[in-house]
Amino acid sequence: MASESLYFIWLSCALGYASAAVKPLFDRFGDALSIYEASEEDYAEISELCAAERRNLANKDLERAEEIAGYCLHGGIRLLKLTDEDYPAALREIKNPPVLLYCRGRLPDWNRLPCIGVVGARAMSYYGADAACEIAYDLGRMGCITVSGMALGIDGVAAAATLEAGAPTVAVLGSGIDRIYPAAHKTLYKAILEKGGAVITEFAPYEGADGFHFPLRNRVISGIAKAIILVEGDASSGALITARYAKRQGKGVFAVPGKIGDLNSEAPHLLLKGEGKLLTCADDIYDTYKEEYFSTINPFNLLPRAEISVDDVIRRYAIAKGDAKKKEKKLLNQRKGAKKEGVFGKIRSLVGGEKKEDVEKIKQKQEENARQKDADRRERLDEERKRSLSPKTYRVYEKLNYETALHPDEITVTGLSVGEVVSELISMEISGAATLLPGGRYLKSEL
């Protein structure tokens, strides 16, 4: 009989990524082997499965799973299964947890110590880099585990600063475990493994980084973390997607304030206007979670404080900084010509010329105006999302509407598989562009 891991690899391949059926399948069948041995009639009982997933589950060929298992065995890659005791307990609780995580390095005690996600702009400013360095360094010294995407900019600085503190950090990749992305962070990848950290991913080995992988990766970062700290990012930042996902998962969301008017301040300031909490130093994390982690985090470890220079950290770990000025110029060009609708114009469209109409006609006029207002608002939302979503994501978004919820099986986009459509829908749900309803159906979001 094949090993349990083989069935987990098979299941991970069959369901793809971020499937809503993962937890219902384990609730119904108990383990991966039982899921493998189940019949098509059994799968029909799981309403969260889409047609493509049912077809994949009906295919019992283990050839690809055996290939991946052999690769992992010879490459020193650990398989962390959903049912393992050391699988991140917080990640297991999210709506669509990974069936399997591929890991390298030393897994931290993330079920006992607080995991804090530090994310932010790839094209970071010096201010953002310095803030991320100071905060991550002190989080590590205090006894926290930091989690990031090992991306350019803020993520890389946070991971490196944690290593400088002699603490573990976890990098969650948007590619296979053996595909270092970005390639510029080879030095950081190696240092994480050498200094007691871990690199993990739900993507199969030798799978490259793809655009739709990163929103999926972000849900894993927020899923593992007790809280997310956002340091810089514009309004369309992937870091903001991570923070919003964390909020939906019931995690703490913190933001480091930036300079008013800077594009990289948009994301943290949006959070601060909502439910995000202001964070200026690692002590803010301690103050929030000191009762829950009384025996595991210690602020006195911060005294005496060793000096740390963000310039040294960036140089020592070869952190790729991105181009903040180039990004800012691009975003400014995109926003040229944008105009705000005048307040008085709105008022005139609602109340003008109605004084002599009878009550019924006034009511009808008001209803027409309300419908038109909704239509205009939705049109503006569509235009905004056309600018903010990637072309591939927007092709899927166009198939949705505001009135009738659609299942992924009902959405056909030329050149995209059902799995890719599902991934784009999940990405839109994370960013707030789409709303997931019971039964796995999606609507365009009104927000």
Summary of the structure (lengths in Angstrom):
residues: 447
radius of gyration: 23.8
end to end distance: 50.9
largest distance: 84.0
contacts: 1507
relative contact order: 0.11
helix: 50%
strand: 11%
